[in-house]
Amino acid sequence: MPLGTRVERLPQTPAVDAGQPPVVVGRARQLREITELLGQGSAAGPALLLSGAPGVGKSALLGEVAKVMAGAGARVLSAVGVRSESELAYAGLHQLLLPLNDRIERLEDAHRRVLRSALGYGGDPVPDGLHVSDSVIFLMRQAATERPVFIVVDDLDCVDRASSAVLGFLARRPAGSCIGFLAACRSGAETFFDRAGFTEYELPPLDRDAAVELLGVLFPWLAGPARDHVLAQAQGNPLALVELPTALGGPQRDAPADLHDVLPLSPRLRSRHAARVARLPAASRRLLLLLALDDTGDPGVLRAGLRAGSNDPKALTALSAVESDRLITFDDTNRRFVFRHPLMRAAVVEASTLTERCQAHRTLAAIRAKAPERRAWHLGRATLVPDERVAALLEEAGHRAARRGDATAAVATFTRAAELSPSPADRGRRLTRAAHLAADAAGELRAASELLDRARRADPDLTGSLTAATRVLLLLNGGDGDIDMAHRLLVEAVETGSHGYDAEDDALIETLHVLQLVCWSAGQDALWKPFHAALDRLKPTAPPLLSPVRLDRLTEPRDVSWDAIRRGRRGGHVRRHIDALMHLCLQDFPAGRWEEAETLAAEGLRICEERQYPFFSWYFEYHQALLAAVRGQFEESRSTADRITQWAVPRGVLAAAAFADHARVVAELGAGDDECAYRHAVAISPAGRLAPHAPYALWVCMDLVEAAVHTRRTAEAEAHVRAMRKAGVAALSPRLALLVAGSAALVAPDDGAVGCFEQALALPGAQDWPFDLARIRLAYGERLRRMRFVTEARAQLDAAAQVFEHLGARPWADRARGELRATRRSRTGAKHGSVTLTAQEQEIAVLAASGLTNKQIGERLHLSPRTVGSHLYQLFPKLGIASRAALRDALASLPGSNAF
């Protein structure tokens, strides 16, 4: 829709009617600032988002900017979002590319096919969003070789999901390209467009002087108290300034006693537009209705409407009647018709009868014969009684929408297909498909529950694996069910269904995906047996995504995950968005990208809350607990881990409880409570045994060994290293190879320790895991210091300390610096003469040096184990040591010490 032509949104001065260049009242400064930001028409400036309250004049200002850019030689392409079309994929893109149809037909075959399929021409399957975006940017770059291209999008918050993704791709065009971008949306409105990183210009209301000027131009009769009342209620909103004076009835109604306390706004606006439509001839209303229901502005729609009314002697004058009433206008730049005001489209539809709307949809279905999804949608709206032919067309359109990740459009299309299904079984099946998509992909749990209830009412005998999968998703995310119940529902559906274990059965495969999630979440070996039995029976073979769960997900390509996140931020598949955030968080922690992990974990929690996926929130809380642990925020880490456990255990989500234990292990190691760390580690996987179907047991393997060594459980530590070697853990990934080698070095005797540590440090790719590598260097330095290799110890400890400080791992950095100070004393013979311990610190240190655990010390001194651990954590740097093992020597070196 061309922008800047909506007089109702931001009126222009009477110079417009005189044929002179329009002047936008009160917006000269904003127009100047926006054009400066955009590069004065060069189309090389940054992409810009214009935001503001409804009616503040965004559309008119967009039009003025477009004129400036066109005057500077740019080719202006525009589109407008329409809420009722937000479920129709690529509706916005269709508007944008309409002027480039001829150029599309001249593209090379691959790009031409992609764009024709996306726009609904031809019978090829709709490609995914990335291919569409690539083809669109290719097209725009070709067009920009002739002259700069400037893209203007109004009502961005109403643009459909698929088009928003493409627009985001265009807006992030490479610097230096001759493609400009300006879009407008309501302030604070949710959009499918990912606004992160874009410059946003907030359009303010008109100031009082400009508002007075505007009223003076449009309503010269409005003065005194009446004018002040309008100014006070309008608060500088141009649309209100234009429409509110009509509530006063004219110049004769200007006395204060006649003024309403609150001037009517929304009802008056709607009735005014409806009245304007009602005054039109029937032929004109038919043409407007076609434009309103199609909303592409395609002149071909009006031509088809004129042909359909060729027997009406007034048909040929209908178009001029509509234009003369200033309801629509023709955009010469983009060669299409547009409504002058966004409310007018809704008014046209509301003013029509059901019969008129059905006829218009039938006409549009015929016009869109080469666009299967659009044709099916219009046929669905034109059909009032059950019709299997139309229902089948809608079902296929729903599958198309689902395949490209447009879950919202797919849900709406499957729902309409169900409504038109003559057979109760088909109706129930299609409603179930809509319910599953709403629950799994769109994050609309309430809608999913209602759709599933409708499916049961349509077909009381409704069964099947997809029904069970949908029930389980609702059960898990509703928060009132448990894993065992979910597992029973799924296994029963898989084992008793009539699917024949056909790997081509989408419903069965989707159900097995949910069963896989349930089994993984349960953390119980026995629950996996039915899943693997089903995989074995699948014909021809199980799809790759249903292969046995990998023990380590760190090999997931980052670009794949980021692509899913970008799509999700633009309104794409919610579950894929969450899964991708999970994978990146899992990769970021060992890779040392802790700030990114923190940001993504916060995003994951927000998505889970906003899109009704509470079942997955614990995973992002786990990463927050883990990050708090390594940064020394122990109480925060422990409380978060406790919250996860309290949620998980009653529901049987034992995997979440194990993740919480992992965070506790790291926190206690950092706090110096090795005994507590060991207990949490063996709760995940017993010493000497790797828990099956629990990949997280491998992430804690070196933690377990370290805690065992520090608590003098040498046999348990060695047994765990043997178990890792027997299972071939080192071959699974480079990181696990580093953890196995580090664990082996920790348990090695002094005469073989140097070789083991050097072997671990020399592993290919070891530098990719900075925290793990630094911990191994720290352990190596501690061992070297005890073996009196002071110089070599200092090199390892200094390298470890630098990495810990860079990462922000404060407890480990303090520990490494304490060990470094100890090496200086070893080299110079200095004593602890300057160290002063309080009586309680002295008592705790002596008891810890004697071999008592924190719990045992706490019981003797009437303190909590955590308080004991905190005292020890403060003691170690004072004494220049990093572990309990060095306490005896450190205390013995204190002047006057007779503790031992």
Steps between C-alpha positions, in 0.01 A plus 500: 500500500649840411587701801432863571160506329287444810366849556312388809821395677692821449323772300680726264445872448259633236796531267432137406164583346656785309735256329803628686757284680352369824622635831467273804391714792737501796737234369779694330757412770411131504510481122844659497636271771368185336636586156837581657505163675415329173775674306308769315355267242818305428334180630832421663419607853396270781167323505260703711187413697244774552280441803224694664153486645204414275397802298815698575568546129746225417341420165501858374861547610597178322341642187699820529826309547413284200452814291839631611664171403318485169607858431859397564470232233413192705242244395246480782340165579236490772281262693253524784410245763137404550400316816242277334765383251769433761425127480547495122865430428689744276200735468728795578773377266241467223425873533866594507597303190194574287673783306792264428298218341659553160847493651418181694412325174845593363691356795704185468295186538580417865414843640195534276355169617559587866324836474212369290442220751516736797252737337264217422556464125554155356481167673850465644530443877556819697872529580628580846542856615875518445469412133224757459708765676803422285295528182339826611834663583634378165204661327541825693870519424429457131240775513743721691758480222280739300416736786486476880208308645317639801261271690221652707279283723204631695320323786795266549330349804228360271732349237481121477770284655659376176523848346641641825784249482586611146474867596740439788743345253466801268538749782826336601641532150875537475640845556555688177215340310263738325196373689336721762240396755246691708212339688235626741318325780311587812708565809528194717317281250608139467620416153632201315784727390816467709564860601821433694792708382306747288493875550151593617358848460207575729256745341365726775157662510466847352587780737226746592599760243493246217169354624345847509627564148353172375159572653510851359559364148236227510241646739526879489166525678636313805615746763489587867397233754396255230845512343668470839288195581603330177866589562487362854345168399697457178833564677671572173377187318438608138231238434306611808542864398344418165214282622400637842363836383226317313355407840425869552259509207632815331561869566175546689603252773790686657360598840652336808157388623454293186830314523517135602731406786673248273458530125412164338789346307489141391121463451484830314793409278350165406152636435639785295689268269206260473274790404738605225494148360122476524458810280676333208324327211474121527758451224749720683449310823565171315829634367603628841413165656723319251786734584435463873491120498797464264707792633772489241380805308543299181320685217418158357261449792304809401507404134357160590238670714403730215467204264283319754268801510499569128120464488466784748479830307666676795795262515724711280452806721548310828873553519482876448224521760724334756797720417296820501380417851870481602469146638778356288773637283729368231870485574681583177833380636389147584205490257236388747193621685508574870260608773568846634433400860555168679155511662337522160582143410333367815204729441455362148491143629264586786264680263468197273254213528598137541384427145710783364808380685458144377466617140808719534703208638387279210611767254836530673544122502459501123745786464758322720471167321881483466562567870387179676505631857321824418249317284430247774463773762249696291307184415487417869353842577251474215372159606234489770409131506723192537690429180770234493657634180560841655601343833763290323639808323524679833669202661767498231543876546540437874775245432676755277488761774625251760792389282629854471465550875198731493317327784245775554381489140502121509285487815245739349490309172462155659227638725302632203554170318352320798199731508423411138555124543182293445642196677531509882820295475659748257381790711653352813824412321547851359416665829754274670764607249419864573514433875838329475648787299360753743652315796832397348593779261292809563502518879123540518407255775157638571408482133648151478290379791184644349577347161561159655170523687327584175666202336368267770151641464516462122613139527438341841691193385806709417826320577844497350856584576471869410214541745714349775797717404287812521356395835853445631620840383205660675563286806867593526464870429182531702710419804253261666619169358803279543746315284377149584147584393628659179709193427206263550277703266760506223605137524139383493429715193809371317453134587124480437472731199411398146799679349682180410833656614529676165791743509313715247215553747550862614270460799694199628837669455382813680372283784835322524669840523289581803570155648871560452471829689309330782753218531792739505332720759416204723862395544394138553659222298188279499284760326715487186418137418162564327655785303782285365257217431293737286812615314591140423155439352493808280502434127712567308722663767478760771551861384834652603338724763373190676834327521609404853577810702857616462709511812638843417310778319800734477544417132173670398604760236473852637375643173207256501405600852535871432286467190224339708532778758474770236192333358351467847562865578313586182204293616605162369469153652507549878629155595784524251584840644515354852700195389753721324542716810558182699769377263684833493495532879642149523776590256577841644580398858796267434613726214531794741230712332339568836352839421326361194378203701358736762316702234362193326387342827307815584345495154404136544326570830313790345385292204389216728293744703355697213423207273372258767783247513569483876622142472827619345568788738709286734765451233571872475489535878763225513732708285441801722589285802812372325618849409434624853707211635809567293481871579497436874134589555450184699177579686331612179616183326382276782159665530443469125603133508265442792215661309563270203502192724183601681324533164648190339485222758121496559448482123757229440723723287815343642720634221428852626589392854830361368575828321434682826749267670757590236465867591536406868817300428662800332387736775637281779830445320531876468410549867758241607248249637631193322300260716172661402611519137574127500158411639324699227726355231429138590128582511527559124715197427650262760878484525630229270180488291363715218124531523339380173287734292633794702741704288527757777682234708799554272511876557564444870758222466807714576313680777430166667861389472631833635263493797591137570873576492461799731299293749755217487270259319780379279342163417174663390684753284705231330191285443325788327795559270499130409129517425553796266777320316301177471203686352718678244383842618805677357399403147162672524620861475815712541370651823427161656848387392640793700289414806610135490867595467470754781333244723773246429764757594324578828520138615849432364780439756770762527747305290258494206303817559715734291463286191123468548449872547720584201304252290173667599629849421628386161166365376386654169239769554557521876507880476136495387393414857670773706337435838567126490854552377575761766372264771737233375787752502407598856504137614829451317654804669383383843655159442828652376520726806457205735770319304729808555514591129438865586594666171295258292210535742500878467470478120190280518340693786555836336349379171200359688450817703497719189231288337286491814524877536411552135195276534391651829541172692594680821525201739736315270701815430540554877605139542760526224638828640519343844705216361724752324562678827591167654759439228662834581527401865643165402762671291598774745455311824255767629264403785143594584611761747248761382202263509254552785213258554204552727436242769212348305702494177787332682264238648333426165834478321642255757193275483501506119870417491433202724275351232153590626233590244311829503197324645706343778665833578161672502355245741792550737492881488122536460534658157338414166719314246463795262628741766800274552558492124480878481761538777733260324448684171620818674784319677669352195614831344622620841719196536604502135354158429223366281384174657453311825801286418732797561342608829726293729823643354363854492392492864827343607691787342317766704718659774437338836282231355458190715189365334673181386 
